[in-house]
Amino acid sequence: MSYKTKQINWSNRNLPNISCLPSTFVFDWTIGGLVAGSILAKSGFFAKLGVLLLKFWKIIAVGAVAIAAGIKKIFGSKKA
């Protein structure tokens, strides 16, 4: 029995053509990011985030160790 494999045309993958986007689209996102970042900096968001990280660093460290242990358990080598 012969199975035919589907041939994929790698030259046309139905990906969006970035060159067709208007330049104002990219400009708007860039300016929006800059404005949002400056508003967050002026409001003291990053200082408050730093205080929270200092306050809860032990909980964050325990969570990071737990995630690392889970990844090691999933992808670790199996002993026979």
CYANA upper distance limits for C-alpha pairs under 8 A (distance plus 0.5 A):
  9 ASN  CA     13 ARG  CA      7.52
 17 ASN  CA     21 LEU  CA      8.07
 21 LEU  CA     25 PHE  CA      7.28
 22 PRO  CA     26 VAL  CA      7.95
 23 SER  CA     27 PHE  CA      6.77
 24 THR  CA     28 ASP  CA      6.35
 25 PHE  CA     29 TRP  CA      7.01
 26 VAL  CA     30 THR  CA      6.71
 27 PHE  CA     31 ILE  CA      6.62
 28 ASP  CA     32 GLY  CA      6.40
 29 TRP  CA     33 GLY  CA      6.62
 30 THR  CA     34 LEU  CA      6.84
 31 ILE  CA     35 VAL  CA      6.61
 32 GLY  CA     36 ALA  CA      6.55
 33 GLY  CA     37 GLY  CA      6.53
 34 LEU  CA     38 SER  CA      6.68
 35 VAL  CA     39 ILE  CA      6.68
 36 ALA  CA     40 LEU  CA      6.69
 37 GLY  CA     41 ALA  CA      6.63
 38 SER  CA     42 LYS  CA      6.56
 39 ILE  CA     43 SER  CA      6.61
 40 LEU  CA     44 GLY  CA      6.90
 40 LEU  CA     45 PHE  CA      5.85
 40 LEU  CA     46 PHE  CA      7.67
 41 ALA  CA     45 PHE  CA      6.54
 41 ALA  CA     46 PHE  CA      6.84
 44 GLY  CA     48 LYS  CA      6.84
 45 PHE  CA     49 LEU  CA      6.62
 46 PHE  CA     50 GLY  CA      6.65
 47 ALA  CA     51 VAL  CA      6.84
 48 LYS  CA     52 LEU  CA      6.79
 49 LEU  CA     53 LEU  CA      6.70
 50 GLY  CA     54 LEU  CA      6.71
 51 VAL  CA     55 LYS  CA      6.63
 52 LEU  CA     56 PHE  CA      6.58
 53 LEU  CA     57 TRP  CA      5.98
 56 PHE  CA     60 ILE  CA      6.83
 57 TRP  CA     61 ALA  CA      6.52
 58 LYS  CA     62 VAL  CA      6.71
 59 ILE  CA     63 GLY  CA      6.71
 60 ILE  CA     64 ALA  CA      6.67
 61 ALA  CA     65 VAL  CA      6.73
 62 VAL  CA     66 ALA  CA      6.67
 63 GLY  CA     67 ILE  CA      6.67
 64 ALA  CA     68 ALA  CA      6.64
 65 VAL  CA     69 ALA  CA      6.60
 66 ALA  CA     70 GLY  CA      6.69
 67 ILE  CA     71 ILE  CA      6.72
 68 ALA  CA     72 LYS  CA      6.61
 69 ALA  CA     73 LYS  CA      6.57
 70 GLY  CA     74 ILE  CA      6.71
 71 ILE  CA     75 PHE  CA      6.48
 71 ILE  CA     76 GLY  CA      8.20
 72 LYS  CA     76 GLY  CA      5.40
